[in-house]
């Protein structure tokens, strides 16, 4: 009986993680790039009236 409770508890936690992960990428509406959030980790651009993260070019040091 306790194994069943542990299994159900683990499944609830497992499915809850996927529910949270699905809602992480909220779209921000924008009219220009200035409307997008500022971040150190990502560069945001206004594409099709939604803020989208854009990849930054990697800078290679050649010494």
PDB file of N, H, CA, C and O in Angstrom:
ATOM      1  N   UNK A   1       0.808  -1.189   0.000  1.00  0.00           N
ATOM      2  CA  UNK A   1       0.000   0.000   0.000  1.00  0.00           C
ATOM      3  C   UNK A   1       0.863   1.269   0.000  1.00  0.00           C
ATOM      4  O   UNK A   1       0.565   2.234  -0.704  1.00  0.00           O
ATOM      5  N   UNK A   2       1.939   1.250   0.805  1.00  0.00           N
ATOM      6  H   UNK A   2       2.181   0.466   1.377  1.00  0.00           H
ATOM      7  CA  UNK A   2       2.801   2.430   0.846  1.00  0.00           C
ATOM      8  C   UNK A   2       3.555   2.612  -0.473  1.00  0.00           C
ATOM      9  O   UNK A   2       3.861   3.740  -0.858  1.00  0.00           O
ATOM     10  N   UNK A   3       3.854   1.512  -1.165  1.00  0.00           N
ATOM     11  H   UNK A   3       3.604   0.596  -0.852  1.00  0.00           H
ATOM     12  CA  UNK A   3       4.514   1.628  -2.465  1.00  0.00           C
ATOM     13  C   UNK A   3       3.599   2.329  -3.469  1.00  0.00           C
ATOM     14  O   UNK A   3       4.070   3.093  -4.311  1.00  0.00           O
ATOM     15  N   UNK A   4       2.312   2.074  -3.382  1.00  0.00           N
ATOM     16  H   UNK A   4       1.929   1.454  -2.697  1.00  0.00           H
ATOM     17  CA  UNK A   4       1.360   2.724  -4.280  1.00  0.00           C
ATOM     18  C   UNK A   4       1.314   4.222  -4.003  1.00  0.00           C
ATOM     19  O   UNK A   4       1.319   5.019  -4.941  1.00  0.00           O
ATOM     20  N   UNK A   5       1.270   4.618  -2.735  1.00  0.00           N
ATOM     21  H   UNK A   5       1.266   3.970  -1.973  1.00  0.00           H
ATOM     22  CA  UNK A   5       1.268   6.036  -2.392  1.00  0.00           C
ATOM     23  C   UNK A   5       2.547   6.726  -2.859  1.00  0.00           C
ATOM     24  O   UNK A   5       2.501   7.839  -3.385  1.00  0.00           O
ATOM     25  N   UNK A   6       3.682   6.068  -2.667  1.00  0.00           N
ATOM     26  H   UNK A   6       3.719   5.165  -2.240  1.00  0.00           H
ATOM     27  CA  UNK A   6       4.949   6.642  -3.107  1.00  0.00           C
ATOM     28  C   UNK A   6       4.973   6.799  -4.629  1.00  0.00           C
ATOM     29  O   UNK A   6       5.463   7.805  -5.142  1.00  0.00           O
ATOM     30  N   UNK A   7       4.451   5.821  -5.342  1.00  0.00           N
ATOM     31  H   UNK A   7       4.053   5.003  -4.926  1.00  0.00           H
ATOM     32  CA  UNK A   7       4.415   5.885  -6.795  1.00  0.00           C
ATOM     33  C   UNK A   7       3.519   7.038  -7.264  1.00  0.00           C
ATOM     34  O   UNK A   7       3.897   7.805  -8.149  1.00  0.00           O
ATOM     35  N   UNK A   8       2.341   7.151  -6.670  1.00  0.00           N
ATOM     36  H   UNK A   8       2.033   6.528  -5.950  1.00  0.00           H
ATOM     37  CA  UNK A   8       1.417   8.224  -7.051  1.00  0.00           C
ATOM     38  C   UNK A   8       2.036   9.585  -6.721  1.00  0.00           C
ATOM     39  O   UNK A   8       1.940  10.511  -7.526  1.00  0.00           O
ATOM     40  N   UNK A   9       2.659   9.719  -5.568  1.00  0.00           N
ATOM     41  H   UNK A   9       2.736   8.967  -4.914  1.00  0.00           H
ATOM     42  CA  UNK A   9       3.309  10.964  -5.175  1.00  0.00           C
ATOM     43  C   UNK A   9       4.423  11.318  -6.158  1.00  0.00           C
ATOM     44  O   UNK A   9       4.537  12.474  -6.567  1.00  0.00           O
ATOM     45  N   UNK A  10       5.237  10.350  -6.540  1.00  0.00           N
ATOM     46  H   UNK A  10       5.144   9.411  -6.208  1.00  0.00           H
ATOM     47  CA  UNK A  10       6.318  10.593  -7.493  1.00  0.00           C
ATOM     48  C   UNK A  10       5.768  10.996  -8.860  1.00  0.00           C
ATOM     49  O   UNK A  10       6.330  11.874  -9.514  1.00  0.00           O
ATOM     50  N   UNK A  11       4.685  10.372  -9.296  1.00  0.00           N
ATOM     51  H   UNK A  11       4.229   9.658  -8.765  1.00  0.00           H
ATOM     52  CA  UNK A  11       4.095  10.719 -10.593  1.00  0.00           C
ATOM     53  C   UNK A  11       3.513  12.131 -10.580  1.00  0.00           C
ATOM     54  O   UNK A  11       3.619  12.851 -11.572  1.00  0.00           O
ATOM     55  N   UNK A  12       2.905  12.530  -9.476  1.00  0.00           N
ATOM     56  H   UNK A  12       2.819  11.945  -8.669  1.00  0.00           H
ATOM     57  CA  UNK A  12       2.363  13.887  -9.376  1.00  0.00           C
ATOM     58  C   UNK A  12       3.497  14.903  -9.466  1.00  0.00           C
ATOM     59  O   UNK A  12       3.382  15.888 -10.195  1.00  0.00           O
ATOM     60  N   UNK A  13       4.578  14.683  -8.744  1.00  0.00           N
ATOM     61  H   UNK A  13       4.672  13.882  -8.152  1.00  0.00           H
ATOM     62  CA  UNK A  13       5.720  15.590  -8.810  1.00  0.00           C
ATOM     63  C   UNK A  13       6.331  15.623 -10.210  1.00  0.00           C
ATOM     64  O   UNK A  13       6.666  16.695 -10.712  1.00  0.00           O
ATOM     65  N   UNK A  14       6.476  14.476 -10.833  1.00  0.00           N
ATOM     66  H   UNK A  14       6.203  13.605 -10.425  1.00  0.00           H
ATOM     67  CA  UNK A  14       7.054  14.373 -12.165  1.00  0.00           C
ATOM     68  C   UNK A  14       6.212  15.134 -13.183  1.00  0.00           C
ATOM     69  O   UNK A  14       6.762  15.876 -13.996  1.00  0.00           O
ATOM     70  N   UNK A  15       4.901  14.968 -13.157  1.00  0.00           N
ATOM     71  H   UNK A  15       4.454  14.365 -12.496  1.00  0.00           H
ATOM     72  CA  UNK A  15       4.019  15.664 -14.098  1.00  0.00           C
ATOM     73  C   UNK A  15       3.942  17.160 -13.800  1.00  0.00           C
ATOM     74  O   UNK A  15       3.779  17.960 -14.720  1.00  0.00           O
ATOM     75  N   UNK A  16       4.054  17.542 -12.554  1.00  0.00           N
ATOM     76  H   UNK A  16       4.187  16.892 -11.806  1.00  0.00           H
ATOM     77  CA  UNK A  16       4.027  18.945 -12.168  1.00  0.00           C
ATOM     78  C   UNK A  16       5.231  19.693 -12.745  1.00  0.00           C
ATOM     79  O   UNK A  16       5.104  20.846 -13.155  1.00  0.00           O
ATOM     80  N   UNK A  17       6.386  19.048 -12.777  1.00  0.00           N
ATOM     81  H   UNK A  17       6.489  18.111 -12.444  1.00  0.00           H
ATOM     82  CA  UNK A  17       7.589  19.663 -13.353  1.00  0.00           C
ATOM     83  C   UNK A  17       7.361  19.980 -14.824  1.00  0.00           C
ATOM     84  O   UNK A  17       7.754  21.052 -15.283  1.00  0.00           O
ATOM     85  N   UNK A  18       6.745  19.087 -15.567  1.00  0.00           N
ATOM     86  H   UNK A  18       6.426  18.216 -15.194  1.00  0.00           H
ATOM     87  CA  UNK A  18       6.478  19.342 -16.974  1.00  0.00           C
ATOM     88  C   UNK A  18       5.453  20.450 -17.165  1.00  0.00           C
ATOM     89  O   UNK A  18       5.533  21.202 -18.136  1.00  0.00           O
ATOM     90  N   UNK A  19       4.507  20.562 -16.268  1.00  0.00           N
ATOM     91  H   UNK A  19       4.442  19.951 -15.479  1.00  0.00           H
ATOM     92  CA  UNK A  19       3.518  21.636 -16.362  1.00  0.00           C
ATOM     93  C   UNK A  19       4.191  22.991 -16.172  1.00  0.00           C
ATOM     94  O   UNK A  19       3.871  23.943 -16.883  1.00  0.00           O
ATOM     95  N   UNK A  20       5.111  23.089 -15.229  1.00  0.00           N
ATOM     96  H   UNK A  20       5.371  22.315 -14.651  1.00  0.00           H
ATOM     97  CA  UNK A  20       5.826  24.340 -14.993  1.00  0.00           C
ATOM     98  C   UNK A  20       6.756  24.645 -16.164  1.00  0.00           C
ATOM     99  O   UNK A  20       6.813  25.789 -16.615  1.00  0.00           O
ATOM    100  N   UNK A  21       7.476  23.658 -16.660  1.00  0.00           N
ATOM    101  H   UNK A  21       7.429  22.729 -16.294  1.00  0.00           H
ATOM    102  CA  UNK A  21       8.410  23.870 -17.752  1.00  0.00           C
ATOM    103  C   UNK A  21       7.693  24.319 -19.018  1.00  0.00           C
ATOM    104  O   UNK A  21       8.273  25.052 -19.819  1.00  0.00           O
ATOM    105  N   UNK A  22       6.479  23.909 -19.213  1.00  0.00           N
ATOM    106  H   UNK A  22       6.008  23.314 -18.562  1.00  0.00           H
ATOM    107  CA  UNK A  22       5.733  24.286 -20.404  1.00  0.00           C
ATOM    108  C   UNK A  22       5.351  25.761 -20.374  1.00  0.00           C
ATOM    109  O   UNK A  22       5.231  26.382 -21.430  1.00  0.00           O
ATOM    110  N   UNK A  23       5.160  26.335 -19.193  1.00  0.00           N
ATOM    111  H   UNK A  23       5.257  25.830 -18.335  1.00  0.00           H
ATOM    112  CA  UNK A  23       4.723  27.719 -19.066  1.00  0.00           C
ATOM    113  C   UNK A  23       5.870  28.705 -18.892  1.00  0.00           C
ATOM    114  O   UNK A  23       5.616  29.883 -18.641  1.00  0.00           O
ATOM    115  N   UNK A  24       7.094  28.282 -19.012  1.00  0.00           N
ATOM    116  H   UNK A  24       7.301  27.325 -19.215  1.00  0.00           H
ATOM    117  CA  UNK A  24       8.233  29.159 -18.773  1.00  0.00           C
ATOM    118  C   UNK A  24       8.411  30.177 -19.896  1.00  0.00           C
ATOM    119  O   UNK A  24       8.676  31.347 -19.619  1.00  0.00           O
ATOM    120  N   UNK A  25       8.274  29.771 -21.136  1.00  0.00           N
ATOM    121  H   UNK A  25       8.058  28.820 -21.361  1.00  0.00           H
ATOM    122  CA  UNK A  25       8.523  30.657 -22.266  1.00  0.00           C
ATOM    123  C   UNK A  25       7.296  31.495 -22.591  1.00  0.00           C
ATOM    124  O   UNK A  25       6.576  31.227 -23.553  1.00  0.00           O
ATOM    125  N   UNK A  26       7.076  32.496 -21.781  1.00  0.00           N
ATOM    126  H   UNK A  26       7.661  32.714 -21.000  1.00  0.00           H
ATOM    127  CA  UNK A  26       5.962  33.406 -22.047  1.00  0.00           C
ATOM    128  C   UNK A  26       6.393  34.392 -23.123  1.00  0.00           C
ATOM    129  O   UNK A  26       7.530  34.863 -23.121  1.00  0.00           O
ATOM    130  N   UNK A  27       5.493  34.700 -24.034  1.00  0.00           N
ATOM    131  H   UNK A  27       4.570  34.316 -24.036  1.00  0.00           H
ATOM    132  CA  UNK A  27       5.792  35.639 -25.099  1.00  0.00           C
ATOM    133  C   UNK A  27       5.453  37.048 -24.663  1.00  0.00           C
ATOM    134  O   UNK A  27       4.370  37.299 -24.133  1.00  0.00           O
ATOM    135  N   UNK A  28       6.384  37.972 -24.886  1.00  0.00           N
ATOM    136  H   UNK A  28       7.263  37.768 -25.317  1.00  0.00           H
ATOM    137  CA  UNK A  28       6.163  39.375 -24.597  1.00  0.00           C
ATOM    138  C   UNK A  28       5.824  40.074 -25.905  1.00  0.00           C
ATOM    139  O   UNK A  28       6.555  39.954 -26.888  1.00  0.00           O
ATOM    140  N   UNK A  29       4.725  40.796 -25.914  1.00  0.00           N
ATOM    141  H   UNK A  29       4.131  40.893 -25.115  1.00  0.00           H
ATOM    142  CA  UNK A  29       4.367  41.543 -27.111  1.00  0.00           C
ATOM    143  C   UNK A  29       5.195  42.825 -27.160  1.00  0.00           C
ATOM    144  O   UNK A  29       5.510  43.415 -26.127  1.00  0.00           O
ATOM    145  N   UNK A  30       5.543  43.247 -28.386  1.00  0.00           N
ATOM    146  H   UNK A  30       5.287  42.767 -29.225  1.00  0.00           H
ATOM    147  CA  UNK A  30       6.361  44.440 -28.545  1.00  0.00           C
ATOM    148  C   UNK A  30       6.055  45.110 -29.878  1.00  0.00           C
ATOM    149  O   UNK A  30       5.489  44.504 -30.787  1.00  0.00           O
ATOM    150  N   UNK A  31       6.442  46.367 -29.965  1.00  0.00           N
ATOM    151  H   UNK A  31       6.901  46.859 -29.226  1.00  0.00           H
ATOM    152  CA  UNK A  31       6.358  47.102 -31.226  1.00  0.00           C
ATOM    153  C   UNK A  31       7.749  47.410 -31.758  1.00  0.00           C
ATOM    154  O   UNK A  31       7.940  47.572 -32.963  1.00  0.00           O
ATOM    155  N   UNK A  32       8.719  47.491 -30.850  1.00  0.00           N
ATOM    156  H   UNK A  32       8.564  47.360 -29.871  1.00  0.00           H
ATOM    157  CA  UNK A  32      10.115  47.697 -31.245  1.00  0.00           C
ATOM    158  C   UNK A  32      11.013  46.927 -30.276  1.00  0.00           C
ATOM    159  O   UNK A  32      10.545  46.410 -29.261  1.00  0.00           O
ATOM    160  N   UNK A  33      12.279  46.858 -30.593  1.00  0.00           N
ATOM    161  H   UNK A  33      12.659  47.278 -31.417  1.00  0.00           H
ATOM    162  CA  UNK A  33      13.225  46.122 -29.757  1.00  0.00           C
ATOM    163  C   UNK A  33      13.357  46.765 -28.377  1.00  0.00           C
ATOM    164  O   UNK A  33      13.699  46.082 -27.411  1.00  0.00           O
ATOM    165  N   UNK A  34      13.095  48.051 -28.274  1.00  0.00           N
ATOM    166  H   UNK A  34      12.817  48.605 -29.059  1.00  0.00           H
ATOM    167  CA  UNK A  34      13.176  48.737 -26.980  1.00  0.00           C
ATOM    168  C   UNK A  34      12.105  48.262 -26.004  1.00  0.00           C
ATOM    169  O   UNK A  34      12.254  48.446 -24.796  1.00  0.00           O
ATOM    170  N   UNK A  35      11.043  47.663 -26.495  1.00  0.00           N
ATOM    171  H   UNK A  35      10.922  47.513 -27.477  1.00  0.00           H
ATOM    172  CA  UNK A  35       9.982  47.147 -25.630  1.00  0.00           C
ATOM    173  C   UNK A  35      10.347  45.812 -24.992  1.00  0.00           C
ATOM    174  O   UNK A  35       9.689  45.381 -24.045  1.00  0.00           O
ATOM    175  N   UNK A  36      11.368  45.163 -25.490  1.00  0.00           N
ATOM    176  H   UNK A  36      11.902  45.512 -26.259  1.00  0.00           H
ATOM    177  CA  UNK A  36      11.768  43.837 -24.994  1.00  0.00           C
ATOM    178  C   UNK A  36      12.567  43.961 -23.698  1.00  0.00           C
ATOM    179  O   UNK A  36      13.176  45.000 -23.439  1.00  0.00           O
ATOM    180  N   UNK A  37      12.566  42.892 -22.874  1.00  0.00           N
ATOM    181  H   UNK A  37      12.071  42.049 -23.084  1.00  0.00           H
ATOM    182  CA  UNK A  37      13.309  42.953 -21.613  1.00  0.00           C
ATOM    183  C   UNK A  37      14.813  43.004 -21.849  1.00  0.00           C
ATOM    184  O   UNK A  37      15.317  42.497 -22.851  1.00  0.00           O
ATOM    185  N   UNK A  38      15.509  43.617 -20.919  1.00  0.00           N
ATOM    186  H   UNK A  38      15.099  44.029 -20.105  1.00  0.00           H
ATOM    187  CA  UNK A  38      16.968  43.693 -20.969  1.00  0.00           C
ATOM    188  C   UNK A  38      17.526  42.562 -20.122  1.00  0.00           C
ATOM    189  O   UNK A  38      17.044  42.314 -19.017  1.00  0.00           O
ATOM    190  N   UNK A  39      18.529  41.882 -20.629  1.00  0.00           N
ATOM    191  H   UNK A  39      18.921  42.083 -21.526  1.00  0.00           H
ATOM    192  CA  UNK A  39      19.106  40.755 -19.903  1.00  0.00           C
ATOM    193  C   UNK A  39      20.590  40.651 -20.214  1.00  0.00           C
ATOM    194  O   UNK A  39      21.035  40.990 -21.310  1.00  0.00           O
ATOM    195  N   UNK A  40      21.345  40.180 -19.238  1.00  0.00           N
ATOM    196  H   UNK A  40      20.984  39.905 -18.347  1.00  0.00           H
ATOM    197  CA  UNK A  40      22.772  39.965 -19.434  1.00  0.00           C
ATOM    198  C   UNK A  40      23.004  38.647 -20.172  1.00  0.00           C
ATOM    199  O   UNK A  40      23.946  38.532 -20.956  1.00  0.00           O
ATOM    200  N   UNK A  41      22.159  37.668 -19.926  1.00  0.00           N
ATOM    201  H   UNK A  41      21.394  37.762 -19.289  1.00  0.00           H
ATOM    202  CA  UNK A  41      22.368  36.336 -20.487  1.00  0.00           C
ATOM    203  C   UNK A  41      21.841  36.179 -21.908  1.00  0.00           C
ATOM    204  O   UNK A  41      22.330  35.336 -22.660  1.00  0.00           O
ATOM    205  N   UNK A  42      20.848  36.984 -22.283  1.00  0.00           N
ATOM    206  H   UNK A  42      20.451  37.669 -21.672  1.00  0.00           H
ATOM    207  CA  UNK A  42      20.236  36.846 -23.611  1.00  0.00           C
ATOM    208  C   UNK A  42      20.098  38.209 -24.269  1.00  0.00           C
ATOM    209  O   UNK A  42      20.016  39.239 -23.600  1.00  0.00           O
ATOM    210  N   UNK A  43      20.075  38.191 -25.585  1.00  0.00           N
ATOM    211  H   UNK A  43      20.142  37.354 -26.129  1.00  0.00           H
ATOM    212  CA  UNK A  43      19.767  39.389 -26.350  1.00  0.00           C
ATOM    213  C   UNK A  43      18.363  39.209 -26.895  1.00  0.00           C
ATOM    214  O   UNK A  43      18.081  38.213 -27.562  1.00  0.00           O
ATOM    215  N   UNK A  44      17.487  40.148 -26.622  1.00  0.00           N
ATOM    216  H   UNK A  44      17.715  40.956 -26.079  1.00  0.00           H
ATOM    217  CA  UNK A  44      16.095  40.074 -27.041  1.00  0.00           C
ATOM    218  C   UNK A  44      15.864  41.006 -28.216  1.00  0.00           C
ATOM    219  O   UNK A  44      16.333  42.144 -28.209  1.00  0.00           O
ATOM    220  N   UNK A  45      15.147  40.534 -29.222  1.00  0.00           N
ATOM    221  H   UNK A  45      14.766  39.610 -29.228  1.00  0.00           H
ATOM    222  CA  UNK A  45      14.774  41.332 -30.387  1.00  0.00           C
ATOM    223  C   UNK A  45      13.274  41.196 -30.625  1.00  0.00           C
ATOM    224  O   UNK A  45      12.675  40.171 -30.299  1.00  0.00           O
ATOM    225  N   UNK A  46      12.680  42.230 -31.191  1.00  0.00           N
ATOM    226  H   UNK A  46      13.166  43.062 -31.456  1.00  0.00           H
ATOM    227  CA  UNK A  46      11.269  42.210 -31.526  1.00  0.00           C
ATOM    228  C   UNK A  46      11.115  41.611 -32.923  1.00  0.00           C
ATOM    229  O   UNK A  46      11.498  42.231 -33.915  1.00  0.00           O
ATOM    230  N   UNK A  47      10.556  40.414 -32.995  1.00  0.00           N
ATOM    231  H   UNK A  47      10.245  39.910 -32.189  1.00  0.00           H
ATOM    232  CA  UNK A  47      10.359  39.708 -34.261  1.00  0.00           C
ATOM    233  C   UNK A  47       8.888  39.337 -34.357  1.00  0.00           C
ATOM    234  O   UNK A  47       8.365  38.631 -33.494  1.00  0.00           O
ATOM    235  N   UNK A  48       8.221  39.808 -35.399  1.00  0.00           N
ATOM    236  H   UNK A  48       8.645  40.382 -36.099  1.00  0.00           H
ATOM    237  CA  UNK A  48       6.783  39.561 -35.612  1.00  0.00           C
ATOM    238  C   UNK A  48       5.945  39.976 -34.404  1.00  0.00           C
ATOM    239  O   UNK A  48       5.017  39.273 -34.005  1.00  0.00           O
ATOM    240  N   UNK A  49       6.285  41.118 -33.835  1.00  0.00           N
ATOM    241  H   UNK A  49       7.039  41.689 -34.159  1.00  0.00           H
ATOM    242  CA  UNK A  49       5.581  41.704 -32.687  1.00  0.00           C
ATOM    243  C   UNK A  49       5.665  40.877 -31.410  1.00  0.00           C
ATOM    244  O   UNK A  49       4.821  41.026 -30.526  1.00  0.00           O
ATOM    245  N   UNK A  50       6.655  40.019 -31.299  1.00  0.00           N
ATOM    246  H   UNK A  50       7.340  39.898 -32.017  1.00  0.00           H
ATOM    247  CA  UNK A  50       6.930  39.279 -30.072  1.00  0.00           C
ATOM    248  C   UNK A  50       8.416  39.340 -29.765  1.00  0.00           C
ATOM    249  O   UNK A  50       9.244  39.275 -30.674  1.00  0.00           O
ATOM    250  N   UNK A  51       8.758  39.464 -28.491  1.00  0.00           N
ATOM    251  H   UNK A  51       8.086  39.517 -27.753  1.00  0.00           H
ATOM    252  CA  UNK A  51      10.163  39.465 -28.090  1.00  0.00           C
ATOM    253  C   UNK A  51      10.698  38.042 -28.158  1.00  0.00           C
ATOM    254  O   UNK A  51      10.118  37.123 -27.579  1.00  0.00           O
ATOM    255  N   UNK A  52      11.785  37.870 -28.853  1.00  0.00           N
ATOM    256  H   UNK A  52      12.256  38.617 -29.322  1.00  0.00           H
ATOM    257  CA  UNK A  52      12.403  36.554 -29.016  1.00  0.00           C
ATOM    258  C   UNK A  52      13.878  36.634 -28.636  1.00  0.00           C
ATOM    259  O   UNK A  52      14.543  37.619 -28.958  1.00  0.00           O
ATOM    260  N   UNK A  53      14.403  35.610 -27.953  1.00  0.00           N
ATOM    261  H   UNK A  53      13.863  34.810 -27.691  1.00  0.00           H
ATOM    262  CA  UNK A  53      15.842  35.605 -27.679  1.00  0.00           C
ATOM    263  C   UNK A  53      16.612  35.292 -28.956  1.00  0.00           C
ATOM    264  O   UNK A  53      16.213  34.438 -29.747  1.00  0.00           O
ATOM    265  N   UNK A  54      17.716  35.995 -29.140  1.00  0.00           N
ATOM    266  H   UNK A  54      18.041  36.689 -28.497  1.00  0.00           H
ATOM    267  CA  UNK A  54      18.539  35.831 -30.335  1.00  0.00           C
ATOM    268  C   UNK A  54      19.920  35.378 -29.893  1.00  0.00           C
ATOM    269  O   UNK A  54      20.441  35.841 -28.878  1.00  0.00           O
ATOM    270  N   UNK A  55      20.500  34.482 -30.651  1.00  0.00           N
ATOM    271  H   UNK A  55      20.077  34.106 -31.476  1.00  0.00           H
ATOM    272  CA  UNK A  55      21.847  34.008 -30.313  1.00  0.00           C
ATOM    273  C   UNK A  55      22.877  35.103 -30.550  1.00  0.00           C
ATOM    274  O   UNK A  55      22.809  35.848 -31.528  1.00  0.00           O
ATOM    275  N   UNK A  56      23.820  35.179 -29.641  1.00  0.00           N
ATOM    276  H   UNK A  56      23.876  34.574 -28.847  1.00  0.00           H
ATOM    277  CA  UNK A  56      24.908  36.135 -29.790  1.00  0.00           C
ATOM    278  C   UNK A  56      26.052  35.457 -30.528  1.00  0.00           C
ATOM    279  O   UNK A  56      26.263  34.252 -30.395  1.00  0.00           O
ATOM    280  N   UNK A  57      26.776  36.227 -31.294  1.00  0.00           N
ATOM    281  H   UNK A  57      26.605  37.206 -31.402  1.00  0.00           H
ATOM    282  CA  UNK A  57      27.941  35.684 -31.981  1.00  0.00           C
ATOM    283  C   UNK A  57      29.044  35.449 -30.962  1.00  0.00           C
ATOM    284  O   UNK A  57      29.281  36.280 -30.086  1.00  0.00           O
ATOM    285  N   UNK A  58      29.712  34.315 -31.086  1.00  0.00           N
ATOM    286  H   UNK A  58      29.519  33.641 -31.798  1.00  0.00           H
ATOM    287  CA  UNK A  58      30.810  34.002 -30.191  1.00  0.00           C
ATOM    288  C   UNK A  58      32.062  34.731 -30.650  1.00  0.00           C
ATOM    289  O   UNK A  58      32.365  34.787 -31.842  1.00  0.00           O
ATOM    290  N   UNK A  59      32.775  35.280 -29.699  1.00  0.00           N
ATOM    291  H   UNK A  59      32.530  35.235 -28.731  1.00  0.00           H
ATOM    292  CA  UNK A  59      34.021  35.984 -29.998  1.00  0.00           C
ATOM    293  C   UNK A  59      35.162  35.058 -29.608  1.00  0.00           C
ATOM    294  O   UNK A  59      35.271  34.639 -28.455  1.00  0.00           O
ATOM    295  N   UNK A  60      36.011  34.744 -30.581  1.00  0.00           N
ATOM    296  H   UNK A  60      35.922  35.084 -31.517  1.00  0.00           H
ATOM    297  CA  UNK A  60      37.145  33.859 -30.327  1.00  0.00           C
ATOM    298  C   UNK A  60      38.410  34.691 -30.194  1.00  0.00           C
ATOM    299  O   UNK A  60      38.714  35.524 -31.049  1.00  0.00           O
ATOM    300  N   UNK A  61      39.136  34.460 -29.124  1.00  0.00           N
ATOM    301  H   UNK A  61      38.889  33.784 -28.430  1.00  0.00           H
ATOM    302  CA  UNK A  61      40.425  35.115 -28.957  1.00  0.00           C
ATOM    303  C   UNK A  61      41.487  34.289 -29.669  1.00  0.00           C
ATOM    304  O   UNK A  61      41.642  33.098 -29.398  1.00  0.00           O
ATOM    305  N   UNK A  62      42.199  34.908 -30.559  1.00  0.00           N
ATOM    306  H   UNK A  62      42.073  35.875 -30.779  1.00  0.00           H
ATOM    307  CA  UNK A  62      43.279  34.203 -31.260  1.00  0.00           C
ATOM    308  C   UNK A  62      44.589  34.817 -30.837  1.00  0.00           C
ATOM    309  O   UNK A  62      45.028  35.826 -31.389  1.00  0.00           O
ATOM    310  N   UNK A  63      45.205  34.201 -29.854  1.00  0.00           N
ATOM    311  H   UNK A  63      44.848  33.381 -29.406  1.00  0.00           H
ATOM    312  CA  UNK A  63      46.494  34.696 -29.344  1.00  0.00           C
ATOM    313  C   UNK A  63      47.583  33.737 -29.727  1.00  0.00           C
ATOM    314  O   UNK A  63      48.748  33.962 -29.397  1.00  0.00           O
TER     315      UNK A  63
END
